[in-house]
Amino acid sequence: MALELDYALRVTRELGLSGESSCVDREKPLRVYIAVDGTLPGHPDRDVALLWTKSHGWAIAVEEHGGADLTVVAHMGGAVEPPPRTVARWARRMLAQSTRPATVHPAAHSGHVA
């Protein structure tokens, strides 16, 4: 468990965060929650968090109104414990998507905005 806690701390630092808005749930399975600044596409008014479990790896989620529940928006995929720098780059890419204007692709339009 100490290795997982150290890993979570290294990811937090790579993101440039202090860890004050992070939480480690030591119950089985061990889970990590890291609050991050920014918003995600389609969820401009929701707080964002990175989630990690040893069995599923990293995911990015938005907090539902009221903050009690989280909805996973994307899984990082790949290794369960990728290097912290890789996690930080992925998270930054996900957050950067929300700063781009949405565009509709007419040829493939099916009611979805890309």
Phi and psi restraints in degrees (range 20) as a CNS / XPLOR table:
assign (resid 1 and name C) (resid 2 and name N)
       (resid 2 and name CA) (resid 2 and name C) 1.0 -61.3 20.0 2
assign (resid 2 and name N) (resid 2 and name CA)
       (resid 2 and name C) (resid 3 and name N) 1.0 -35.8 20.0 2
assign (resid 2 and name C) (resid 3 and name N)
       (resid 3 and name CA) (resid 3 and name C) 1.0 -64.8 20.0 2
assign (resid 3 and name N) (resid 3 and name CA)
       (resid 3 and name C) (resid 4 and name N) 1.0 -41.7 20.0 2
assign (resid 3 and name C) (resid 4 and name N)
       (resid 4 and name CA) (resid 4 and name C) 1.0 -65.9 20.0 2
assign (resid 4 and name N) (resid 4 and name CA)
       (resid 4 and name C) (resid 5 and name N) 1.0 -39.5 20.0 2
assign (resid 4 and name C) (resid 5 and name N)
       (resid 5 and name CA) (resid 5 and name C) 1.0 -65.8 20.0 2
assign (resid 5 and name N) (resid 5 and name CA)
       (resid 5 and name C) (resid 6 and name N) 1.0 -40.9 20.0 2
assign (resid 5 and name C) (resid 6 and name N)
       (resid 6 and name CA) (resid 6 and name C) 1.0 -63.7 20.0 2
assign (resid 6 and name N) (resid 6 and name CA)
       (resid 6 and name C) (resid 7 and name N) 1.0 -42.2 20.0 2
assign (resid 6 and name C) (resid 7 and name N)
       (resid 7 and name CA) (resid 7 and name C) 1.0 -59.6 20.0 2
assign (resid 7 and name N) (resid 7 and name CA)
       (resid 7 and name C) (resid 8 and name N) 1.0 -47.7 20.0 2
assign (resid 7 and name C) (resid 8 and name N)
       (resid 8 and name CA) (resid 8 and name C) 1.0 -60.4 20.0 2
assign (resid 8 and name N) (resid 8 and name CA)
       (resid 8 and name C) (resid 9 and name N) 1.0 -39.7 20.0 2
assign (resid 8 and name C) (resid 9 and name N)
       (resid 9 and name CA) (resid 9 and name C) 1.0 -65.1 20.0 2
assign (resid 9 and name N) (resid 9 and name CA)
       (resid 9 and name C) (resid 10 and name N) 1.0 -40.6 20.0 2
assign (resid 9 and name C) (resid 10 and name N)
       (resid 10 and name CA) (resid 10 and name C) 1.0 -65.2 20.0 2
assign (resid 10 and name N) (resid 10 and name CA)
       (resid 10 and name C) (resid 11 and name N) 1.0 -38.3 20.0 2
assign (resid 10 and name C) (resid 11 and name N)
       (resid 11 and name CA) (resid 11 and name C) 1.0 -64.8 20.0 2
assign (resid 11 and name N) (resid 11 and name CA)
       (resid 11 and name C) (resid 12 and name N) 1.0 -44.4 20.0 2
assign (resid 11 and name C) (resid 12 and name N)
       (resid 12 and name CA) (resid 12 and name C) 1.0 -57.9 20.0 2
assign (resid 12 and name N) (resid 12 and name CA)
       (resid 12 and name C) (resid 13 and name N) 1.0 -45.5 20.0 2
assign (resid 12 and name C) (resid 13 and name N)
       (resid 13 and name CA) (resid 13 and name C) 1.0 -66.1 20.0 2
assign (resid 13 and name N) (resid 13 and name CA)
       (resid 13 and name C) (resid 14 and name N) 1.0 -39.1 20.0 2
assign (resid 13 and name C) (resid 14 and name N)
       (resid 14 and name CA) (resid 14 and name C) 1.0 -62.5 20.0 2
assign (resid 14 and name N) (resid 14 and name CA)
       (resid 14 and name C) (resid 15 and name N) 1.0 -30.5 20.0 2
assign (resid 14 and name C) (resid 15 and name N)
       (resid 15 and name CA) (resid 15 and name C) 1.0 -79.2 20.0 2
assign (resid 15 and name N) (resid 15 and name CA)
       (resid 15 and name C) (resid 16 and name N) 1.0 -5.6 20.0 2
assign (resid 15 and name C) (resid 16 and name N)
       (resid 16 and name CA) (resid 16 and name C) 1.0 78.1 20.0 2
assign (resid 16 and name N) (resid 16 and name CA)
       (resid 16 and name C) (resid 17 and name N) 1.0 23.0 20.0 2
assign (resid 16 and name C) (resid 17 and name N)
       (resid 17 and name CA) (resid 17 and name C) 1.0 -103.0 20.0 2
assign (resid 17 and name N) (resid 17 and name CA)
       (resid 17 and name C) (resid 18 and name N) 1.0 157.1 20.0 2
assign (resid 17 and name C) (resid 18 and name N)
       (resid 18 and name CA) (resid 18 and name C) 1.0 -84.4 20.0 2
assign (resid 18 and name N) (resid 18 and name CA)
       (resid 18 and name C) (resid 19 and name N) 1.0 -21.5 20.0 2
assign (resid 18 and name C) (resid 19 and name N)
       (resid 19 and name CA) (resid 19 and name C) 1.0 93.5 20.0 2
assign (resid 19 and name N) (resid 19 and name CA)
       (resid 19 and name C) (resid 20 and name N) 1.0 -2.5 20.0 2
assign (resid 19 and name C) (resid 20 and name N)
       (resid 20 and name CA) (resid 20 and name C) 1.0 -63.8 20.0 2
assign (resid 20 and name N) (resid 20 and name CA)
       (resid 20 and name C) (resid 21 and name N) 1.0 -27.7 20.0 2
assign (resid 20 and name C) (resid 21 and name N)
       (resid 21 and name CA) (resid 21 and name C) 1.0 -107.8 20.0 2
assign (resid 21 and name N) (resid 21 and name CA)
       (resid 21 and name C) (resid 22 and name N) 1.0 40.1 20.0 2
assign (resid 21 and name C) (resid 22 and name N)
       (resid 22 and name CA) (resid 22 and name C) 1.0 -122.4 20.0 2
assign (resid 22 and name N) (resid 22 and name CA)
       (resid 22 and name C) (resid 23 and name N) 1.0 158.1 20.0 2
assign (resid 22 and name C) (resid 23 and name N)
       (resid 23 and name CA) (resid 23 and name C) 1.0 -147.0 20.0 2
assign (resid 23 and name N) (resid 23 and name CA)
       (resid 23 and name C) (resid 24 and name N) 1.0 139.7 20.0 2
assign (resid 23 and name C) (resid 24 and name N)
       (resid 24 and name CA) (resid 24 and name C) 1.0 -118.5 20.0 2
assign (resid 24 and name N) (resid 24 and name CA)
       (resid 24 and name C) (resid 25 and name N) 1.0 121.3 20.0 2
assign (resid 24 and name C) (resid 25 and name N)
       (resid 25 and name CA) (resid 25 and name C) 1.0 -95.9 20.0 2
assign (resid 25 and name N) (resid 25 and name CA)
       (resid 25 and name C) (resid 26 and name N) 1.0 108.9 20.0 2
assign (resid 25 and name C) (resid 26 and name N)
       (resid 26 and name CA) (resid 26 and name C) 1.0 -81.8 20.0 2
assign (resid 26 and name N) (resid 26 and name CA)
       (resid 26 and name C) (resid 27 and name N) 1.0 -2.1 20.0 2
assign (resid 26 and name C) (resid 27 and name N)
       (resid 27 and name CA) (resid 27 and name C) 1.0 -66.7 20.0 2
assign (resid 27 and name N) (resid 27 and name CA)
       (resid 27 and name C) (resid 28 and name N) 1.0 158.2 20.0 2
assign (resid 27 and name C) (resid 28 and name N)
       (resid 28 and name CA) (resid 28 and name C) 1.0 -79.0 20.0 2
assign (resid 28 and name N) (resid 28 and name CA)
       (resid 28 and name C) (resid 29 and name N) 1.0 130.4 20.0 2
assign (resid 28 and name C) (resid 29 and name N)
       (resid 29 and name CA) (resid 29 and name C) 1.0 -77.6 20.0 2
assign (resid 29 and name N) (resid 29 and name CA)
       (resid 29 and name C) (resid 30 and name N) 1.0 148.2 20.0 2
assign (resid 29 and name C) (resid 30 and name N)
       (resid 30 and name CA) (resid 30 and name C) 1.0 -59.9 20.0 2
assign (resid 30 and name N) (resid 30 and name CA)
       (resid 30 and name C) (resid 31 and name N) 1.0 132.7 20.0 2
assign (resid 30 and name C) (resid 31 and name N)
       (resid 31 and name CA) (resid 31 and name C) 1.0 -131.0 20.0 2
assign (resid 31 and name N) (resid 31 and name CA)
       (resid 31 and name C) (resid 32 and name N) 1.0 146.3 20.0 2
assign (resid 31 and name C) (resid 32 and name N)
       (resid 32 and name CA) (resid 32 and name C) 1.0 -122.5 20.0 2
assign (resid 32 and name N) (resid 32 and name CA)
       (resid 32 and name C) (resid 33 and name N) 1.0 138.7 20.0 2
assign (resid 32 and name C) (resid 33 and name N)
       (resid 33 and name CA) (resid 33 and name C) 1.0 -125.8 20.0 2
assign (resid 33 and name N) (resid 33 and name CA)
       (resid 33 and name C) (resid 34 and name N) 1.0 126.1 20.0 2
assign (resid 33 and name C) (resid 34 and name N)
       (resid 34 and name CA) (resid 34 and name C) 1.0 -129.1 20.0 2
assign (resid 34 and name N) (resid 34 and name CA)
       (resid 34 and name C) (resid 35 and name N) 1.0 113.9 20.0 2
assign (resid 34 and name C) (resid 35 and name N)
       (resid 35 and name CA) (resid 35 and name C) 1.0 -73.1 20.0 2
assign (resid 35 and name N) (resid 35 and name CA)
       (resid 35 and name C) (resid 36 and name N) 1.0 136.2 20.0 2
assign (resid 35 and name C) (resid 36 and name N)
       (resid 36 and name CA) (resid 36 and name C) 1.0 -126.4 20.0 2
assign (resid 36 and name N) (resid 36 and name CA)
       (resid 36 and name C) (resid 37 and name N) 1.0 154.1 20.0 2
assign (resid 36 and name C) (resid 37 and name N)
       (resid 37 and name CA) (resid 37 and name C) 1.0 -81.4 20.0 2
assign (resid 37 and name N) (resid 37 and name CA)
       (resid 37 and name C) (resid 38 and name N) 1.0 143.4 20.0 2
assign (resid 37 and name C) (resid 38 and name N)
       (resid 38 and name CA) (resid 38 and name C) 1.0 121.5 20.0 2
assign (resid 38 and name N) (resid 38 and name CA)
       (resid 38 and name C) (resid 39 and name N) 1.0 -178.5 20.0 2
assign (resid 38 and name C) (resid 39 and name N)
       (resid 39 and name CA) (resid 39 and name C) 1.0 -133.2 20.0 2
assign (resid 39 and name N) (resid 39 and name CA)
       (resid 39 and name C) (resid 40 and name N) 1.0 167.3 20.0 2
assign (resid 39 and name C) (resid 40 and name N)
       (resid 40 and name CA) (resid 40 and name C) 1.0 -116.0 20.0 2
assign (resid 40 and name N) (resid 40 and name CA)
       (resid 40 and name C) (resid 41 and name N) 1.0 151.9 20.0 2
assign (resid 40 and name C) (resid 41 and name N)
       (resid 41 and name CA) (resid 41 and name C) 1.0 -54.3 20.0 2
assign (resid 41 and name N) (resid 41 and name CA)
       (resid 41 and name C) (resid 42 and name N) 1.0 135.0 20.0 2
assign (resid 41 and name C) (resid 42 and name N)
       (resid 42 and name CA) (resid 42 and name C) 1.0 82.2 20.0 2
assign (resid 42 and name N) (resid 42 and name CA)
       (resid 42 and name C) (resid 43 and name N) 1.0 -3.9 20.0 2
assign (resid 42 and name C) (resid 43 and name N)
       (resid 43 and name CA) (resid 43 and name C) 1.0 -138.3 20.0 2
assign (resid 43 and name N) (resid 43 and name CA)
       (resid 43 and name C) (resid 44 and name N) 1.0 53.2 20.0 2
assign (resid 43 and name C) (resid 44 and name N)
       (resid 44 and name CA) (resid 44 and name C) 1.0 -65.3 20.0 2
assign (resid 44 and name N) (resid 44 and name CA)
       (resid 44 and name C) (resid 45 and name N) 1.0 -19.4 20.0 2
assign (resid 44 and name C) (resid 45 and name N)
       (resid 45 and name CA) (resid 45 and name C) 1.0 -108.5 20.0 2
assign (resid 45 and name N) (resid 45 and name CA)
       (resid 45 and name C) (resid 46 and name N) 1.0 18.5 20.0 2
assign (resid 45 and name C) (resid 46 and name N)
       (resid 46 and name CA) (resid 46 and name C) 1.0 -116.0 20.0 2
assign (resid 46 and name N) (resid 46 and name CA)
       (resid 46 and name C) (resid 47 and name N) 1.0 142.1 20.0 2
assign (resid 46 and name C) (resid 47 and name N)
       (resid 47 and name CA) (resid 47 and name C) 1.0 -71.4 20.0 2
assign (resid 47 and name N) (resid 47 and name CA)
       (resid 47 and name C) (resid 48 and name N) 1.0 150.7 20.0 2
assign (resid 47 and name C) (resid 48 and name N)
       (resid 48 and name CA) (resid 48 and name C) 1.0 -116.5 20.0 2
assign (resid 48 and name N) (resid 48 and name CA)
       (resid 48 and name C) (resid 49 and name N) 1.0 144.1 20.0 2
assign (resid 48 and name C) (resid 49 and name N)
       (resid 49 and name CA) (resid 49 and name C) 1.0 -142.1 20.0 2
assign (resid 49 and name N) (resid 49 and name CA)
       (resid 49 and name C) (resid 50 and name N) 1.0 150.3 20.0 2
assign (resid 49 and name C) (resid 50 and name N)
       (resid 50 and name CA) (resid 50 and name C) 1.0 -96.2 20.0 2
assign (resid 50 and name N) (resid 50 and name CA)
       (resid 50 and name C) (resid 51 and name N) 1.0 138.1 20.0 2
assign (resid 50 and name C) (resid 51 and name N)
       (resid 51 and name CA) (resid 51 and name C) 1.0 -122.9 20.0 2
assign (resid 51 and name N) (resid 51 and name CA)
       (resid 51 and name C) (resid 52 and name N) 1.0 145.6 20.0 2
assign (resid 51 and name C) (resid 52 and name N)
       (resid 52 and name CA) (resid 52 and name C) 1.0 -142.1 20.0 2
assign (resid 52 and name N) (resid 52 and name CA)
       (resid 52 and name C) (resid 53 and name N) 1.0 137.6 20.0 2
assign (resid 52 and name C) (resid 53 and name N)
       (resid 53 and name CA) (resid 53 and name C) 1.0 -135.1 20.0 2
assign (resid 53 and name N) (resid 53 and name CA)
       (resid 53 and name C) (resid 54 and name N) 1.0 152.9 20.0 2
assign (resid 53 and name C) (resid 54 and name N)
       (resid 54 and name CA) (resid 54 and name C) 1.0 -64.0 20.0 2
assign (resid 54 and name N) (resid 54 and name CA)
       (resid 54 and name C) (resid 55 and name N) 1.0 -28.9 20.0 2
assign (resid 54 and name C) (resid 55 and name N)
       (resid 55 and name CA) (resid 55 and name C) 1.0 -86.6 20.0 2
assign (resid 55 and name N) (resid 55 and name CA)
       (resid 55 and name C) (resid 56 and name N) 1.0 -25.7 20.0 2
assign (resid 55 and name C) (resid 56 and name N)
       (resid 56 and name CA) (resid 56 and name C) 1.0 -117.1 20.0 2
assign (resid 56 and name N) (resid 56 and name CA)
       (resid 56 and name C) (resid 57 and name N) 1.0 -11.9 20.0 2
assign (resid 56 and name C) (resid 57 and name N)
       (resid 57 and name CA) (resid 57 and name C) 1.0 76.8 20.0 2
assign (resid 57 and name N) (resid 57 and name CA)
       (resid 57 and name C) (resid 58 and name N) 1.0 -147.9 20.0 2
assign (resid 57 and name C) (resid 58 and name N)
       (resid 58 and name CA) (resid 58 and name C) 1.0 -93.6 20.0 2
assign (resid 58 and name N) (resid 58 and name CA)
       (resid 58 and name C) (resid 59 and name N) 1.0 145.0 20.0 2
assign (resid 58 and name C) (resid 59 and name N)
       (resid 59 and name CA) (resid 59 and name C) 1.0 -141.9 20.0 2
assign (resid 59 and name N) (resid 59 and name CA)
       (resid 59 and name C) (resid 60 and name N) 1.0 158.2 20.0 2
assign (resid 59 and name C) (resid 60 and name N)
       (resid 60 and name CA) (resid 60 and name C) 1.0 -116.3 20.0 2
assign (resid 60 and name N) (resid 60 and name CA)
       (resid 60 and name C) (resid 61 and name N) 1.0 137.1 20.0 2
assign (resid 60 and name C) (resid 61 and name N)
       (resid 61 and name CA) (resid 61 and name C) 1.0 -137.6 20.0 2
assign (resid 61 and name N) (resid 61 and name CA)
       (resid 61 and name C) (resid 62 and name N) 1.0 161.8 20.0 2
assign (resid 61 and name C) (resid 62 and name N)
       (resid 62 and name CA) (resid 62 and name C) 1.0 -115.6 20.0 2
assign (resid 62 and name N) (resid 62 and name CA)
       (resid 62 and name C) (resid 63 and name N) 1.0 146.7 20.0 2
assign (resid 62 and name C) (resid 63 and name N)
       (resid 63 and name CA) (resid 63 and name C) 1.0 -82.5 20.0 2
assign (resid 63 and name N) (resid 63 and name CA)
       (resid 63 and name C) (resid 64 and name N) 1.0 134.7 20.0 2
assign (resid 63 and name C) (resid 64 and name N)
       (resid 64 and name CA) (resid 64 and name C) 1.0 -72.2 20.0 2
assign (resid 64 and name N) (resid 64 and name CA)
       (resid 64 and name C) (resid 65 and name N) 1.0 161.0 20.0 2
assign (resid 64 and name C) (resid 65 and name N)
       (resid 65 and name CA) (resid 65 and name C) 1.0 -57.1 20.0 2
assign (resid 65 and name N) (resid 65 and name CA)
       (resid 65 and name C) (resid 66 and name N) 1.0 132.4 20.0 2
assign (resid 65 and name C) (resid 66 and name N)
       (resid 66 and name CA) (resid 66 and name C) 1.0 100.4 20.0 2
assign (resid 66 and name N) (resid 66 and name CA)
       (resid 66 and name C) (resid 67 and name N) 1.0 -19.8 20.0 2
assign (resid 66 and name C) (resid 67 and name N)
       (resid 67 and name CA) (resid 67 and name C) 1.0 76.2 20.0 2
assign (resid 67 and name N) (resid 67 and name CA)
       (resid 67 and name C) (resid 68 and name N) 1.0 2.5 20.0 2
assign (resid 67 and name C) (resid 68 and name N)
       (resid 68 and name CA) (resid 68 and name C) 1.0 -81.9 20.0 2
assign (resid 68 and name N) (resid 68 and name CA)
       (resid 68 and name C) (resid 69 and name N) 1.0 -29.0 20.0 2
assign (resid 68 and name C) (resid 69 and name N)
       (resid 69 and name CA) (resid 69 and name C) 1.0 -120.1 20.0 2
assign (resid 69 and name N) (resid 69 and name CA)
       (resid 69 and name C) (resid 70 and name N) 1.0 154.2 20.0 2
assign (resid 69 and name C) (resid 70 and name N)
       (resid 70 and name CA) (resid 70 and name C) 1.0 -119.8 20.0 2
assign (resid 70 and name N) (resid 70 and name CA)
       (resid 70 and name C) (resid 71 and name N) 1.0 142.5 20.0 2
assign (resid 70 and name C) (resid 71 and name N)
       (resid 71 and name CA) (resid 71 and name C) 1.0 -117.2 20.0 2
assign (resid 71 and name N) (resid 71 and name CA)
       (resid 71 and name C) (resid 72 and name N) 1.0 118.4 20.0 2
assign (resid 71 and name C) (resid 72 and name N)
       (resid 72 and name CA) (resid 72 and name C) 1.0 -71.1 20.0 2
assign (resid 72 and name N) (resid 72 and name CA)
       (resid 72 and name C) (resid 73 and name N) 1.0 129.6 20.0 2
assign (resid 72 and name C) (resid 73 and name N)
       (resid 73 and name CA) (resid 73 and name C) 1.0 -99.9 20.0 2
assign (resid 73 and name N) (resid 73 and name CA)
       (resid 73 and name C) (resid 74 and name N) 1.0 -35.2 20.0 2
assign (resid 73 and name C) (resid 74 and name N)
       (resid 74 and name CA) (resid 74 and name C) 1.0 -156.9 20.0 2
assign (resid 74 and name N) (resid 74 and name CA)
       (resid 74 and name C) (resid 75 and name N) 1.0 147.8 20.0 2
assign (resid 74 and name C) (resid 75 and name N)
       (resid 75 and name CA) (resid 75 and name C) 1.0 -105.1 20.0 2
assign (resid 75 and name N) (resid 75 and name CA)
       (resid 75 and name C) (resid 76 and name N) 1.0 144.0 20.0 2
assign (resid 75 and name C) (resid 76 and name N)
       (resid 76 and name CA) (resid 76 and name C) 1.0 -69.8 20.0 2
assign (resid 76 and name N) (resid 76 and name CA)
       (resid 76 and name C) (resid 77 and name N) 1.0 -37.6 20.0 2
assign (resid 76 and name C) (resid 77 and name N)
       (resid 77 and name CA) (resid 77 and name C) 1.0 75.4 20.0 2
assign (resid 77 and name N) (resid 77 and name CA)
       (resid 77 and name C) (resid 78 and name N) 1.0 174.9 20.0 2
assign (resid 77 and name C) (resid 78 and name N)
       (resid 78 and name CA) (resid 78 and name C) 1.0 78.1 20.0 2
assign (resid 78 and name N) (resid 78 and name CA)
       (resid 78 and name C) (resid 79 and name N) 1.0 -145.4 20.0 2
assign (resid 78 and name C) (resid 79 and name N)
       (resid 79 and name CA) (resid 79 and name C) 1.0 -64.2 20.0 2
assign (resid 79 and name N) (resid 79 and name CA)
       (resid 79 and name C) (resid 80 and name N) 1.0 147.7 20.0 2
assign (resid 79 and name C) (resid 80 and name N)
       (resid 80 and name CA) (resid 80 and name C) 1.0 -71.6 20.0 2
assign (resid 80 and name N) (resid 80 and name CA)
       (resid 80 and name C) (resid 81 and name N) 1.0 -33.8 20.0 2
assign (resid 80 and name C) (resid 81 and name N)
       (resid 81 and name CA) (resid 81 and name C) 1.0 -125.3 20.0 2
assign (resid 81 and name N) (resid 81 and name CA)
       (resid 81 and name C) (resid 82 and name N) 1.0 68.5 20.0 2
assign (resid 81 and name C) (resid 82 and name N)
       (resid 82 and name CA) (resid 82 and name C) 1.0 -67.7 20.0 2
assign (resid 82 and name N) (resid 82 and name CA)
       (resid 82 and name C) (resid 83 and name N) 1.0 163.7 20.0 2
assign (resid 82 and name C) (resid 83 and name N)
       (resid 83 and name CA) (resid 83 and name C) 1.0 -55.4 20.0 2
assign (resid 83 and name N) (resid 83 and name CA)
       (resid 83 and name C) (resid 84 and name N) 1.0 143.3 20.0 2
assign (resid 83 and name C) (resid 84 and name N)
       (resid 84 and name CA) (resid 84 and name C) 1.0 -52.7 20.0 2
assign (resid 84 and name N) (resid 84 and name CA)
       (resid 84 and name C) (resid 85 and name N) 1.0 -37.0 20.0 2
assign (resid 84 and name C) (resid 85 and name N)
       (resid 85 and name CA) (resid 85 and name C) 1.0 -62.9 20.0 2
assign (resid 85 and name N) (resid 85 and name CA)
       (resid 85 and name C) (resid 86 and name N) 1.0 -37.7 20.0 2
assign (resid 85 and name C) (resid 86 and name N)
       (resid 86 and name CA) (resid 86 and name C) 1.0 -65.1 20.0 2
assign (resid 86 and name N) (resid 86 and name CA)
       (resid 86 and name C) (resid 87 and name N) 1.0 -43.0 20.0 2
assign (resid 86 and name C) (resid 87 and name N)
       (resid 87 and name CA) (resid 87 and name C) 1.0 -62.1 20.0 2
assign (resid 87 and name N) (resid 87 and name CA)
       (resid 87 and name C) (resid 88 and name N) 1.0 -45.1 20.0 2
assign (resid 87 and name C) (resid 88 and name N)
       (resid 88 and name CA) (resid 88 and name C) 1.0 -63.2 20.0 2
assign (resid 88 and name N) (resid 88 and name CA)
       (resid 88 and name C) (resid 89 and name N) 1.0 -41.8 20.0 2
assign (resid 88 and name C) (resid 89 and name N)
       (resid 89 and name CA) (resid 89 and name C) 1.0 -62.5 20.0 2
assign (resid 89 and name N) (resid 89 and name CA)
       (resid 89 and name C) (resid 90 and name N) 1.0 -43.6 20.0 2
assign (resid 89 and name C) (resid 90 and name N)
       (resid 90 and name CA) (resid 90 and name C) 1.0 -61.4 20.0 2
assign (resid 90 and name N) (resid 90 and name CA)
       (resid 90 and name C) (resid 91 and name N) 1.0 -46.7 20.0 2
assign (resid 90 and name C) (resid 91 and name N)
       (resid 91 and name CA) (resid 91 and name C) 1.0 -62.0 20.0 2
assign (resid 91 and name N) (resid 91 and name CA)
       (resid 91 and name C) (resid 92 and name N) 1.0 -42.5 20.0 2
assign (resid 91 and name C) (resid 92 and name N)
       (resid 92 and name CA) (resid 92 and name C) 1.0 -64.4 20.0 2
assign (resid 92 and name N) (resid 92 and name CA)
       (resid 92 and name C) (resid 93 and name N) 1.0 -38.2 20.0 2
assign (resid 92 and name C) (resid 93 and name N)
       (resid 93 and name CA) (resid 93 and name C) 1.0 -62.9 20.0 2
assign (resid 93 and name N) (resid 93 and name CA)
       (resid 93 and name C) (resid 94 and name N) 1.0 -43.7 20.0 2
assign (resid 93 and name C) (resid 94 and name N)
       (resid 94 and name CA) (resid 94 and name C) 1.0 -60.9 20.0 2
assign (resid 94 and name N) (resid 94 and name CA)
       (resid 94 and name C) (resid 95 and name N) 1.0 -43.7 20.0 2
assign (resid 94 and name C) (resid 95 and name N)
       (resid 95 and name CA) (resid 95 and name C) 1.0 -71.2 20.0 2
assign (resid 95 and name N) (resid 95 and name CA)
       (resid 95 and name C) (resid 96 and name N) 1.0 -33.5 20.0 2
assign (resid 95 and name C) (resid 96 and name N)
       (resid 96 and name CA) (resid 96 and name C) 1.0 -66.7 20.0 2
assign (resid 96 and name N) (resid 96 and name CA)
       (resid 96 and name C) (resid 97 and name N) 1.0 -27.1 20.0 2
assign (resid 96 and name C) (resid 97 and name N)
       (resid 97 and name CA) (resid 97 and name C) 1.0 -60.6 20.0 2
assign (resid 97 and name N) (resid 97 and name CA)
       (resid 97 and name C) (resid 98 and name N) 1.0 -28.6 20.0 2
assign (resid 97 and name C) (resid 98 and name N)
       (resid 98 and name CA) (resid 98 and name C) 1.0 -76.0 20.0 2
assign (resid 98 and name N) (resid 98 and name CA)
       (resid 98 and name C) (resid 99 and name N) 1.0 -12.4 20.0 2
assign (resid 98 and name C) (resid 99 and name N)
       (resid 99 and name CA) (resid 99 and name C) 1.0 -90.2 20.0 2
assign (resid 99 and name N) (resid 99 and name CA)
       (resid 99 and name C) (resid 100 and name N) 1.0 -10.6 20.0 2
assign (resid 99 and name C) (resid 100 and name N)
       (resid 100 and name CA) (resid 100 and name C) 1.0 -88.0 20.0 2
assign (resid 100 and name N) (resid 100 and name CA)
       (resid 100 and name C) (resid 101 and name N) 1.0 142.7 20.0 2
assign (resid 100 and name C) (resid 101 and name N)
       (resid 101 and name CA) (resid 101 and name C) 1.0 -67.9 20.0 2
assign (resid 101 and name N) (resid 101 and name CA)
       (resid 101 and name C) (resid 102 and name N) 1.0 145.8 20.0 2
assign (resid 101 and name C) (resid 102 and name N)
       (resid 102 and name CA) (resid 102 and name C) 1.0 -72.4 20.0 2
assign (resid 102 and name N) (resid 102 and name CA)
       (resid 102 and name C) (resid 103 and name N) 1.0 143.0 20.0 2
assign (resid 102 and name C) (resid 103 and name N)
       (resid 103 and name CA) (resid 103 and name C) 1.0 -127.4 20.0 2
assign (resid 103 and name N) (resid 103 and name CA)
       (resid 103 and name C) (resid 104 and name N) 1.0 145.6 20.0 2
assign (resid 103 and name C) (resid 104 and name N)
       (resid 104 and name CA) (resid 104 and name C) 1.0 -104.0 20.0 2
assign (resid 104 and name N) (resid 104 and name CA)
       (resid 104 and name C) (resid 105 and name N) 1.0 133.1 20.0 2
assign (resid 104 and name C) (resid 105 and name N)
       (resid 105 and name CA) (resid 105 and name C) 1.0 -96.2 20.0 2
assign (resid 105 and name N) (resid 105 and name CA)
       (resid 105 and name C) (resid 106 and name N) 1.0 102.0 20.0 2
assign (resid 105 and name C) (resid 106 and name N)
       (resid 106 and name CA) (resid 106 and name C) 1.0 -56.3 20.0 2
assign (resid 106 and name N) (resid 106 and name CA)
       (resid 106 and name C) (resid 107 and name N) 1.0 -40.4 20.0 2
assign (resid 106 and name C) (resid 107 and name N)
       (resid 107 and name CA) (resid 107 and name C) 1.0 -65.4 20.0 2
assign (resid 107 and name N) (resid 107 and name CA)
       (resid 107 and name C) (resid 108 and name N) 1.0 -29.1 20.0 2
assign (resid 107 and name C) (resid 108 and name N)
       (resid 108 and name CA) (resid 108 and name C) 1.0 -113.0 20.0 2
assign (resid 108 and name N) (resid 108 and name CA)
       (resid 108 and name C) (resid 109 and name N) 1.0 17.5 20.0 2
assign (resid 108 and name C) (resid 109 and name N)
       (resid 109 and name CA) (resid 109 and name C) 1.0 -65.9 20.0 2
assign (resid 109 and name N) (resid 109 and name CA)
       (resid 109 and name C) (resid 110 and name N) 1.0 123.5 20.0 2
assign (resid 109 and name C) (resid 110 and name N)
       (resid 110 and name CA) (resid 110 and name C) 1.0 -136.4 20.0 2
assign (resid 110 and name N) (resid 110 and name CA)
       (resid 110 and name C) (resid 111 and name N) 1.0 29.7 20.0 2
assign (resid 110 and name C) (resid 111 and name N)
       (resid 111 and name CA) (resid 111 and name C) 1.0 89.7 20.0 2
assign (resid 111 and name N) (resid 111 and name CA)
       (resid 111 and name C) (resid 112 and name N) 1.0 2.0 20.0 2
assign (resid 111 and name C) (resid 112 and name N)
       (resid 112 and name CA) (resid 112 and name C) 1.0 -106.1 20.0 2
assign (resid 112 and name N) (resid 112 and name CA)
       (resid 112 and name C) (resid 113 and name N) 1.0 142.8 20.0 2
assign (resid 112 and name C) (resid 113 and name N)
       (resid 113 and name CA) (resid 113 and name C) 1.0 -104.5 20.0 2
assign (resid 113 and name N) (resid 113 and name CA)
       (resid 113 and name C) (resid 114 and name N) 1.0 131.1 20.0 2
